Amino acid sequence: MEPVRTVEDLEKRGFDVEEGIAMCAGDEEIYLEVLDAALEEGREKLPLIRECCEQKDYERYCIEMHGLKNAMKSIGANQLSEAAREQEFAVKENNLQLVDEKLDDILEQYRSIIDTLEELMAHVSRE
């Protein structure tokens, strides 16, 4: 996989950078700040999401999926945003089997997003 050194490199990892920047008033600096905030939040939320499912706290899981859906949409990580939306509605529809089946995929996608953002931020902070 090619390294992520610039915002534009995020596109190689499936981000819709243009949409993310547009959601930040067209300002790439603001987008970088939002990406950094998403990284920090992700470090906290990833274990929390797993814990919610392990404890069968689906109400909290639904809330976390709602937040994840919006956070990922705001940075252009649309695939994970859509997956979180599906999970949110699965809980609302009491389709807990689907929630359990898709948990590992959600966590894997989220871990990949966090890793990508860590790679970008490590490079950006050195400039």
N, C-alpha and C positions, 0 to 999 in steps of 0.2 A: 504494500500500500504506500502511495506517495505521501511524503510528509506534509503537514499542515503548518505553513509559516505565515500565511496572509489570510485575510478574510475571504478572498476569492478562492483560496484553496479549500474552503469549507464545501464548495460546490462538488468537489471530488468525493466528498463523504455524504452527499445527498441533501445538503442544506439548500434551501431556496434563499440565497443571500440577498437577492434583489428584494424579495418580499420582506425579509427581516429588516433590511435597511429602510424600506418604505414605512414599516411599522414604527421606525425610530425617527420620524420626521425627515427621512432622507439623509440623515447624518450618520456617517460611518463611525465617528467617535462615540456617539451615543450607542450605536449598535455594539461596539466593543464593550462598553460598560454593561450593557444588558447581557451580553455573552458571559462576561465575568461574573455577574450576579447569578446567572443560570448555572454556572459552574459551582459556585459556592453553595447554592441551594441544592444542587444535585448531590453534592457530597453528603448533605444531611438527609435528603429525602430518599435516596436509594435504599439504605438499610431500613428506614421507616416503612417504606412500601412493602418490603419483604416481611417485616414484623407484623404489619396489619393482616396480611394473608395468613401467616403462620398462626396468629391468634384468632383468626376468623372474625376480625373486626372489619366487616365489610362496609359498615357505615363510614368509618374513617378512611378505608381504602377508596371508596367512592369519592370522598372529598379530595383525597390526594390525586386521584385520576383526573378530576375536574381541574385542579391546579396544574397538573402536569400537562394536560391538553393545552391549556392557555399559555403556559410558559414556553412550551416547545413551538407553538404557533408563532409566538412573538420573536423567536430567533430563526424561524424558517426551517425547523426540524419537523417537517410536515408528516413524515411517515410515523414518527413516534407520537405526534399530536393526534393523528387519526387512530392509532392503536389505543391510546389512552381514552379517547372518546368512546371507542367500542367497549372498553372495560367499564367505563362509567355507566354506560347504558346497560351493560350486562348485569351490573349490580342492581340498578334501578328496576330491571325486569326479573330480578331474582334468578338469573341464569348463572349460578355460582359455579357450575361445572365449567362453563366457558372461562370464567375468571381464573379458576385453578389451572385450566389447560394453557392459558395464555400468559400466566405469570412469568415463567422463565423467559419467554420471548420479550416481554415488556422490560424486564430487568436487564436482559442482555443488550437491548437497544439503548436503554438509558445509560448503561455502563459505557457503551461505545460513544455516546454523545459526550459524556463526562471526559472520557479519555481524549477525545478529539479536542474538546475545549481546553483541557490541560496542556495539550501539545501546542495549541495556538497561543495560549496565554504565556507559556514559557518562552516562546519566541518573541512575542510582541513586547513583553516586559524587558527584554534585552536590548531592544532598539532605542 
